[in-house]
């Protein structure tokens, strides 16, 4: 690595860290101002609040990393261009591609650390943050769930009309078991409740209807029914009350491996809302690549000396960052609503900005 590479790399990384810290400071002040009343009502002390922000700030830093990398690239390159240092570097025989090397080395370092933190470290700290927000900030605190559909085995489905997660009781329970797409068993109950002593579900006012096939010599078969009922029945359902607890932004508290397992479970059960978790999983893989693309675009945008000065180029950088964020939010909402496949929607912003960067690179002075 040459002296100029070390110089650019050092400036790039230090500016990136500075921008991240500045954004975190601004976001902390805004967030603290908005939540001060809630902290006071909850009777929290300063140690509890400090512990919350110890988990909150790394999460925010992970979210803003691609944009801050872009801003840092724009700022450093604009300063180099403003002092005609880029012209001097290119005039000495260094190609524009070679000039990009220290930027990409910095992008590799940031992307690698970001992928590790967002994939495994930050999700574990988010578990504490989410528990704090649910307990003290009343995030999605409604304990009543309605119209729950779950697949608990390849041929067995359950339905609960309403469920109260604070009492672990469900109402209008139905379980159906199929064999070759034919209903073989239907269990219904007015109420289902969790018995903590037995660690089992108990059905109240239940009725079980079994479909029995009677084979005949002439006809293929005929159908008979056997109905039993009772006041209480212990079951061995392979579900736990924790699966009905508050799932407010649950994906933030899952590592990449946990996300994959949870998506498989949701897909197996035929649950709704799986797109949200798929978008989060693909975003964690796409984010490191967006860092490279935004770094590339940042250098191209600001490599030419502008009459408007460095401030003009930085303003362009902020404008493009805002557009990238809007694209990401827009296509994420498309994926979560089912309008686009999650994998495609997550990659579209990076692909669009990548194409724009290549087009701009064609006309950048070299």
C-alpha positions in Angstrom: 0.0 0.0 0.0 1.4 3.3 -1.1 1.5 6.5 0.9 -1.4 8.0 -1.0 -3.5 4.9 -0.3 -2.9 5.1 3.4 -3.7 8.8 3.3 -7.0 8.3 1.5 -7.9 5.2 3.6 -7.2 7.0 6.9 -9.3 10.0 5.8 -12.1 7.8 4.6 -12.4 5.7 7.7 -12.0 8.6 10.2 -14.6 10.6 8.3 -17.0 7.6 8.3 -16.6 7.2 12.1 -17.1 10.9 12.7 -20.3 11.0 10.6 -21.7 8.0 12.4 -21.0 9.6 15.8 -22.5 12.9 14.7 -25.7 11.1 13.4 -25.9 9.0 16.6 -25.6 12.2 18.7 -28.4 13.9 16.8 -30.7 10.9 16.9 -30.1 10.3 20.6 -31.1 13.9 21.4 -34.3 13.7 19.3 -35.2 10.2 20.7 -34.5 11.3 24.3 -36.7 14.4 23.8 -39.6 12.3 22.4 -39.4 9.7 25.2 -38.7 11.7 28.3 -42.3 11.7 29.4 -42.6 8.0 29.0 -39.4 7.4 31.0 -40.8 9.6 33.8 -44.2 7.8 33.8 -42.4 4.4 34.0 -40.3 5.6 36.9 -37.0 4.7 35.2 -33.7 5.7 36.7 -30.7 7.0 34.6 -29.0 3.6 34.7 -31.9 1.9 33.1 -32.2 4.6 30.4 -28.4 4.4 29.8 -28.7 0.7 29.4 -31.4 1.1 26.8 -29.4 3.5 24.7 -26.4 1.1 25.0 -28.5 -1.3 22.9 -30.4 1.3 20.9 -27.4 3.2 19.4 -25.6 0.1 17.9 -28.9 -0.8 16.2 -29.2 2.7 14.7 -25.5 2.7 13.7 -26.1 -0.6 11.8 -29.1 1.0 9.9 -27.3 4.1 8.8 -23.9 2.5 7.9 -24.5 2.4 4.1 -25.6 6.0 4.0 -22.8 7.3 6.2 -20.2 5.5 4.0 -21.6 7.3 1.0 -21.5 10.7 2.8 -17.9 10.0 3.9 -16.8 9.1 0.4 -18.4 12.2 -1.0 -16.9 14.5 1.6 -13.3 13.1 1.3 -13.3 13.0 -2.5 -14.8 16.5 -2.7 -12.1 17.9 -0.4 -9.4 16.2 -2.6 -11.0 17.6 -5.7 -11.4 21.0 -4.2 -7.7 21.2 -3.4 -6.9 19.8 -6.9 -5.2 16.8 -5.4 -7.1 14.4 -7.6 -5.9 16.2 -10.7 -2.4 15.9 -9.4 -2.8 12.2 -8.7 -4.2 11.5 -12.1 -1.6 13.7 -13.8 1.2 11.6 -12.1 0.0 8.6 -14.1 -2.3 7.0 -11.6 -5.5 5.7 -13.2 -8.9 6.4 -11.9 -9.4 2.7 -11.2 -6.2 2.7 -9.1 -7.5 5.7 -7.2 -10.5 3.7 -6.2 -8.4 1.1 -4.5 -8.1 2.7 -1.0 -11.9 3.5 -1.1 -12.7 -0.1 -1.8 -10.3 -1.3 0.9 -12.2 0.8 3.4 -15.5 -0.4 2.0 -14.4 -4.0 2.5 -13.4 -3.4 6.1 -16.6 -1.5 6.9 -18.8 -4.1 5.0 -17.2 -7.0 6.8 -17.6 -5.6 10.3 -21.1 -4.4 9.5 -22.2 -7.8 8.2 -20.8 -9.5 11.4 -22.4 -6.9 13.7 -25.8 -6.8 11.9 -25.9 -10.5 11.5 -25.1 -11.7 15.0 -24.0 -9.1 17.6 -26.6 -6.4 17.3 -29.6 -8.8 17.1 -28.6 -10.2 20.5 -28.5 -6.7 22.0 -31.8 -6.0 20.3 -33.5 -8.7 22.4 -32.9 -6.5 25.5 -33.9 -3.3 23.6 -37.2 -4.8 22.3 -38.1 -6.1 25.8 -37.5 -2.6 27.2 -39.7 -1.0 24.6 -42.5 -3.4 25.1 -42.3 -3.1 28.9 -41.9 0.6 29.3 -42.7 2.3 26.0 -46.0 0.4 25.3 -44.9 -0.8 21.9 -47.6 -3.0 20.4 -48.9 -3.8 23.9 -52.3 -5.1 22.9 -52.3 -8.7 24.4 -55.3 -9.8 22.3 -54.6 -11.7 19.1 -57.3 -12.7 16.6 -57.7 -15.3 13.9 -54.6 -17.3 14.5 -53.8 -20.0 11.9 -51.0 -22.5 12.5 -49.7 -25.7 10.9 -48.3 -27.8 13.7 -47.5 -30.9 11.5 -47.5 -31.7 7.8 -51.2 -32.7 7.9 -52.5 -30.9 11.1 -53.8 -27.4 11.3 -55.2 -25.3 14.2 -57.2 -22.2 14.4 -57.9 -19.9 17.4 -60.5 -17.1 17.0 -59.0 -15.0 19.8 -56.1 -15.3 22.2 -55.2 -13.3 25.3 -51.4 -13.5 25.8 -51.6 -12.1 29.3 -53.8 -14.9 30.6 -52.6 -17.6 28.0 -56.2 -18.4 27.1 -57.7 -18.9 23.7 -61.3 -19.0 22.5 -63.1 -21.0 19.8 -60.3 -23.5 19.2 -60.3 -25.9 16.2 -57.8 -28.5 15.2 -58.1 -30.5 11.9 -56.1 -33.5 10.7 -56.0 -34.5 7.1 -55.0 -37.6 5.2 -54.5 -37.3 1.4 -56.5 -34.0 1.5 -59.4 -35.8 3.3 -60.5 -34.5 6.7 -60.0 -37.4 9.2 -60.3 -35.7 12.6 -61.7 -32.4 13.9 -61.3 -31.3 17.5 -63.1 -28.2 18.7 -63.3 -26.5 22.1 -64.9 -23.3 23.4 -61.7 -22.5 25.3 -58.0 -23.5 25.4 -55.8 -22.6 28.3 -52.2 -23.2 29.4 -51.7 -25.3 32.5 -48.4 -24.1 34.0 -48.3 -27.0 36.5 -48.5 -29.7 33.8 -46.9 -27.6 31.0 -49.8 -28.7 28.8 -52.8 -27.2 27.1 -56.2 -28.0 28.5 -59.3 -27.9 26.4 -62.6 -26.8 27.9 -66.0 -27.9 26.5 -64.4 -30.0 23.8 -65.8 -32.2 21.0 -63.9 -34.6 18.8 -65.2 -35.9 15.5 -63.4 -38.8 13.9 -64.0 -39.8 10.3 -63.9 -43.6 9.9 -63.5 -45.3 6.5 -65.5 -48.5 6.2 -64.3 -50.6 3.2 -66.9 -52.6 1.3 -66.5 -55.4 -1.3 -68.5 -53.7 -4.1 -67.9 -50.0 -3.4 -64.6 -48.5 -2.7 -65.5 -47.3 0.8 -68.1 -45.5 2.8 -67.7 -42.9 5.6 -68.7 -43.1 9.2 -68.4 -40.6 12.0 -67.5 -41.1 15.7 -68.1 -38.2 18.0 -66.9 -37.9 21.6 -67.0 -34.9 23.9 -66.2 -33.7 27.4 -65.7 -30.9 29.8 -61.9 -30.9 30.0 -59.1 -32.6 28.1 -55.3 -32.4 28.4 -53.4 -32.2 25.1 -49.8 -32.5 24.0 -49.9 -29.8 21.3 -46.4 -29.0 20.1 -46.8 -25.2 20.6 -45.9 -23.0 23.6 -47.5 -19.8 24.9 -44.4 -17.9 24.0 -45.3 -18.3 20.4 -48.3 -16.1 21.0 -46.5 -13.4 22.8 -45.9 -9.9 21.6 -43.9 -10.1 18.3 -43.2 -6.4 18.0 -40.2 -6.2 15.5 -39.2 -9.7 16.5 -37.0 -9.9 13.4 -34.7 -7.3 14.9 -33.8 -9.7 17.7 -33.0 -12.7 15.5 -29.5 -13.5 14.2 -29.1 -14.6 10.6 -29.2 -18.3 11.6 -32.2 -17.7 13.8 -34.0 -15.8 11.0 -33.5 -18.7 8.6 -34.9 -21.2 11.2 -37.8 -19.0 12.0 -38.7 -18.5 8.3 -38.7 -22.2 7.9 -41.1 -22.6 10.8 -43.4 -19.9 9.5 -43.4 -21.4 6.0 -44.1 -24.9 7.5 -47.0 -23.5 9.4 -48.4 -21.5 6.5 -48.3 -18.3 8.7 -48.9 -14.9 7.3 -46.3 -12.1 7.5 -43.4 -14.3 6.5 -42.4 -11.6 3.9 -41.3 -9.2 6.7 -38.8 -11.7 8.0 -37.6 -12.6 4.5 -37.0 -8.9 3.7 -34.9 -8.6 6.9 -32.8 -11.6 6.1 -32.1 -10.5 2.5 -31.4 -7.0 3.7 -28.6 -8.2 5.9 -27.0 -9.9 2.9 -27.6 -7.0 0.5 -26.4 -4.2 2.9 -22.6 -5.0 2.5 -22.9 -4.9 -1.3 -24.8 -1.6 -1.1 -21.8 -0.2 0.8 -19.5 -0.9 -2.2 -22.0 0.6 -4.6 -22.5 3.7 -2.6 -18.8 4.2 -2.1 -18.3 3.9 -5.8 -21.0 6.4 -6.5 -19.8 8.7 -3.8 -16.3 8.9 -5.4 -17.7 9.5 -8.9 -20.1 12.2 -7.8 -17.5 14.3 -6.1 -14.3 13.6 -8.0 -14.7 16.5 -10.3 -13.8 20.0 -9.1 -17.0 22.1 -8.8 -17.5 25.8 -9.0 -20.0 25.5 -6.3 -17.3 24.2 -4.0 -17.2 21.3 -1.6 -20.5 22.2 0.0 -22.4 21.8 -3.3 -21.0 18.3 -3.8 -21.8 17.3 -0.2 -25.4 18.6 -0.8 -25.7 16.4 -3.8 -24.4 13.5 -1.7 -27.1 14.1 0.9 -29.8 14.3 -1.8 -28.7 11.0 -3.3 -28.6 9.4 0.1 -32.2 10.6 0.7 -33.2 9.1 -2.6 -31.6 5.8 -1.8 -33.4 5.6 1.6 -36.7 6.4 -0.1 -36.1 3.7 -2.7 -35.3 1.2 0.0 -38.4 2.0 2.1 -40.6 2.0 -1.0 -39.5 -1.4 -2.3 -39.5 -2.9 1.3 -43.1 -2.0 1.6 -43.8 -3.6 -1.8 -42.2 -6.8 -0.5 -44.0 -6.8 2.8 -47.4 -6.3 1.1 -46.7 -9.2 -1.3 -46.5 -7.1 -4.4 -42.9 -8.1 -5.1 -40.7 -11.1 -4.1 -38.6 -10.1 -1.0 -35.3 -11.0 -2.6 -35.9 -8.9 -5.7 -37.3 -5.9 -3.8 -34.3 -5.8 -1.4 -31.8 -5.8 -4.3 -33.6 -3.3 -6.6 -32.2 -0.1 -4.9 -28.6 -1.4 -5.1 -29.1 -2.5 -8.7 -30.5 0.9 -9.8 -27.8 2.8 -8.0 -25.2 0.4 -9.4 -26.4 1.0 -13.0 -26.4 4.8 -12.4 -22.9 4.6 -11.0 -21.6 2.7 -14.0 -23.2 5.2 -16.4 -21.6 8.1 -14.4 -18.2 6.3 -14.4 -18.3 6.3 -18.2 -18.2 10.1 -18.3 -16.0 10.9 -15.3 -12.8 12.6 -16.2 -9.9 10.2 -16.1 
